[in-house]
């Protein structure tokens, strides 16, 4: 995608939904804040990758899972090692859900 930038990849509606989710979680306290950041990061990155790669497959979910786990859990624990482990665990979980058919690539994000 020559000449493109990140603004072309990120859908404005997805950004608004992520902001709402994060805001609700932050208002609810630290556990809910971590969960909302985890979910918002996952959805945002997965949708951006789908748009950028023009594919719906397990790679999008796995990369989003790693980024979300590493970001939310690493930040919450204040540890790089915890972030790395959490990212790997979430990426593996998403990949297994895809492989076993428990997560459908045709799902619509709401």
Rosetta silent file (secondary structure, phi, psi, omega in degrees, C-alpha in Angstrom):
SEQUENCE: XXXXXXXXXXXXXXXXXXXXXXXXXXXXXXXXXXXXXXXXXXXXXXXXXXXXXXXXXXXXXXXXXXXXXXXXXXXXXXXXXXXXXXXXXXXXXXXXXXXXXXXXXXXXXX
SCORE:     score description
SCORE:     0.000 S_00000001
   1 L     0.000   79.373 -177.560    0.000    0.000    0.000 S_00000001
   2 L   -71.795  138.721  177.621    2.273    2.710   -1.209 S_00000001
   3 L    79.841    2.988 -179.298    1.464    6.235   -0.097 S_00000001
   4 L   -91.850  163.757  175.161   -0.914    5.081    2.617 S_00000001
   5 L  -135.548  178.412 -175.493   -0.750    5.978    6.255 S_00000001
   6 H   -62.176  -30.939 -179.905   -2.246    4.652    9.466 S_00000001
   7 H   -63.999  -29.083  177.632   -5.313    6.869    9.161 S_00000001
   8 H   -72.426  -27.171 -176.067   -6.304    5.009    5.993 S_00000001
   9 H   -83.221  -39.464 -173.930   -6.132    1.674    7.826 S_00000001
  10 L   -85.347  125.347  178.924   -8.046    2.549   10.989 S_00000001
  11 L   -78.364  130.493 -177.361  -11.802    2.801   10.635 S_00000001
  12 H   -62.093  -35.300  179.296  -13.219    5.865   12.410 S_00000001
  13 H   -66.334  -39.384  177.948  -16.248    3.888   13.642 S_00000001
  14 H   -63.602  -39.594  178.745  -13.973    1.265   15.200 S_00000001
  15 H   -63.425  -41.535  178.664  -12.028    3.991   16.993 S_00000001
  16 H   -63.568  -42.615  179.424  -15.246    5.428   18.413 S_00000001
  17 H   -65.152  -39.900  178.061  -16.374    2.000   19.652 S_00000001
  18 H   -63.551  -40.574  179.082  -12.978    1.360   21.244 S_00000001
  19 H   -63.838  -41.166  178.006  -13.149    4.721   22.983 S_00000001
  20 H   -63.039  -46.102 -178.732  -16.599    3.992   24.369 S_00000001
  21 H   -62.438  -44.418  179.880  -15.518    0.571   25.666 S_00000001
  22 H   -64.894  -39.764  178.886  -12.390    1.956   27.273 S_00000001
  23 H   -63.808  -41.859  178.336  -14.342    4.820   28.857 S_00000001
  24 H   -63.995  -43.876 -179.860  -16.919    2.480   30.365 S_00000001
  25 H   -65.277  -40.937  179.908  -14.191    0.243   31.744 S_00000001
  26 H   -64.761  -33.217  178.860  -12.209    3.112   33.221 S_00000001
  27 H   -71.386  -24.773 -175.595  -15.301    4.345   35.002 S_00000001
  28 H   -85.142  -14.763 -179.171  -15.857    0.886   36.508 S_00000001
  29 L   121.984  179.846 -169.870  -12.522    0.438   38.256 S_00000001
  30 H   -68.585  -38.900  178.886   -9.180   -1.182   37.664 S_00000001
  31 H   -65.791  -44.797  179.741  -10.322   -4.729   36.799 S_00000001
  32 H   -69.636  -32.348  177.778  -12.889   -3.438   34.348 S_00000001
  33 H   -64.323  -44.153  178.603  -10.404   -0.926   32.984 S_00000001
  34 H   -63.047  -44.136 -179.963   -7.927   -3.714   32.218 S_00000001
  35 H   -64.439  -39.747 -178.817  -10.660   -5.829   30.610 S_00000001
  36 H   -71.477  -36.971  176.506  -11.932   -2.945   28.507 S_00000001
  37 H   -66.186  -40.162  177.423   -8.432   -1.995   27.338 S_00000001
  38 H   -59.286  -51.102 -179.028   -7.818   -5.654   26.488 S_00000001
  39 H   -66.491  -43.632 -178.796  -11.027   -5.900   24.454 S_00000001
  40 H   -65.426  -40.237  178.590  -10.724   -2.518   22.788 S_00000001
  41 H   -65.166  -44.722 -179.706   -7.112   -3.179   21.782 S_00000001
  42 H   -59.292  -52.697 -177.201   -7.988   -6.622   20.423 S_00000001
  43 H   -62.002  -45.595 -177.982  -10.949   -5.414   18.350 S_00000001
  44 H   -62.138  -45.509 -179.068   -9.144   -2.348   17.037 S_00000001
  45 H   -70.068  -40.591  179.162   -6.019   -4.187   15.944 S_00000001
  46 H   -61.593  -44.319  179.884   -7.948   -7.105   14.458 S_00000001
  47 H   -68.003  -39.053  177.853  -10.136   -4.775   12.387 S_00000001
  48 H   -63.877  -41.040  178.367   -7.172   -2.656   11.277 S_00000001
  49 H   -66.442  -39.923  177.153   -5.313   -5.806   10.173 S_00000001
  50 H   -59.385  -43.857 -178.912   -8.382   -7.088    8.307 S_00000001
  51 H   -69.313  -42.645 -177.876   -8.621   -3.822    6.436 S_00000001
  52 H   -69.038  -46.700 -176.554   -4.868   -3.560    5.780 S_00000001
  53 H   -83.152  -17.471 -176.153   -4.325   -7.207    4.792 S_00000001
  54 L    57.694   38.484  178.355   -7.727   -7.580    3.082 S_00000001
  55 L  -142.025  148.382  171.512   -8.034  -11.007    4.707 S_00000001
  56 L  -117.195  100.310  179.833  -10.059  -12.516    7.527 S_00000001
  57 L  -148.016 -177.932 -175.788   -7.959  -15.273    9.024 S_00000001
  58 H   -67.378  -21.136 -179.198   -6.363  -16.494   12.242 S_00000001
  59 H   -63.253  -44.853  179.215   -3.296  -14.283   11.739 S_00000001
  60 H   -57.039  -48.913 -178.889   -5.308  -11.112   12.393 S_00000001
  61 H   -65.478  -39.651 -179.111   -6.748  -12.529   15.595 S_00000001
  62 H   -67.659  -43.557  178.326   -3.454  -13.941   16.809 S_00000001
  63 H   -65.106  -42.853  178.187   -1.543  -10.701   16.252 S_00000001
  64 H   -63.650  -40.191  177.897   -4.361   -8.727   17.875 S_00000001
  65 H   -61.964  -43.882  178.317   -4.424  -11.180   20.776 S_00000001
  66 H   -62.288  -48.017 -177.806   -0.705  -10.819   21.330 S_00000001
  67 H   -62.576  -42.918 -179.053   -0.839   -7.032   21.188 S_00000001
  68 H   -66.599  -46.147  179.784   -3.850   -6.842   23.484 S_00000001
  69 H   -63.213  -44.854 -178.850   -2.469   -9.291   26.019 S_00000001
  70 H   -66.100  -40.634 -178.098    0.964   -7.710   26.047 S_00000001
  71 H   -70.947  -57.054 -173.373   -0.392   -4.186   26.291 S_00000001
  72 H   -68.851  -49.269 -175.226   -3.185   -4.590   28.821 S_00000001
  73 H   -76.568  -36.672  177.237   -1.713   -7.223   31.092 S_00000001
  74 H   -64.637  -41.466  178.582    1.874   -5.995   30.874 S_00000001
  75 H   -67.726  -43.537 -178.724    0.810   -2.479   31.715 S_00000001
  76 H   -62.587  -39.702 -179.328   -1.493   -3.627   34.528 S_00000001
  77 H   -85.260  -17.689 -178.559    1.256   -5.738   36.102 S_00000001
  78 L    70.913   30.021 -175.401    3.991   -3.242   35.299 S_00000001
  79 L  -137.322  128.827  176.723    6.174   -6.032   33.953 S_00000001
  80 H   -63.709  -42.759 -179.078    7.615   -6.670   30.492 S_00000001
  81 H   -61.008  -44.416  177.878    7.868  -10.402   31.227 S_00000001
  82 H   -63.549  -41.594  177.553    4.204  -10.594   32.249 S_00000001
  83 H   -61.199  -44.116  179.236    3.217   -8.659   29.144 S_00000001
  84 H   -63.212  -45.777  179.019    5.191  -10.997   26.904 S_00000001
  85 H   -65.340  -42.992 -179.916    3.719  -14.107   28.509 S_00000001
  86 H   -64.879  -41.397  177.606    0.185  -12.716   28.465 S_00000001
  87 H   -61.423  -44.965  178.582    0.531  -11.720   24.819 S_00000001
  88 H   -64.331  -41.556 -179.770    1.758  -15.183   23.855 S_00000001
  89 H   -63.693  -43.536 -179.384   -0.993  -16.867   25.862 S_00000001
  90 H   -70.413  -37.935  176.667   -3.737  -14.779   24.270 S_00000001
  91 H   -62.476  -43.617  178.509   -2.295  -15.205   20.764 S_00000001
  92 H   -64.327  -41.499  179.268   -2.178  -18.988   21.256 S_00000001
  93 H   -60.958  -46.382  179.665   -5.728  -19.014   22.632 S_00000001
  94 H   -63.727  -42.947  178.657   -7.085  -17.096   19.633 S_00000001
  95 H   -61.121  -42.800  178.752   -5.187  -19.335   17.192 S_00000001
  96 H   -65.700  -37.792  176.992   -6.590  -22.452   18.887 S_00000001
  97 H   -62.398  -38.406  177.490  -10.106  -21.032   18.783 S_00000001
  98 H   -67.903  -47.680 -176.527   -9.716  -20.520   15.036 S_00000001
  99 H   -63.033  -39.551 -179.010   -8.182  -23.946   14.390 S_00000001
 100 L   -82.024   -6.671  178.513  -10.866  -25.775   16.379 S_00000001
 101 L    84.977    8.478 -179.429  -13.641  -23.782   14.708 S_00000001
 102 L   -80.080  -15.552  173.673  -14.830  -22.140   17.909 S_00000001
 103 L  -122.361  122.463 -176.927  -14.200  -18.664   16.436 S_00000001
 104 L   -92.230  132.853  179.224  -15.681  -18.017   13.030 S_00000001
 105 L   -69.261  -15.601 -177.778  -13.835  -15.693   10.635 S_00000001
 106 L   -91.267    3.979  178.544  -17.161  -14.502    9.268 S_00000001
 107 L   -61.420  147.001  174.743  -18.285  -12.989   12.595 S_00000001
 108 L  -100.970  136.352  175.089  -19.233   -9.336   12.529 S_00000001
 109 L   -83.184  135.707  179.820  -17.830   -7.008   15.193 S_00000001
 110 L  -110.209    0.000    0.000  -20.472   -4.885   16.851 S_00000001
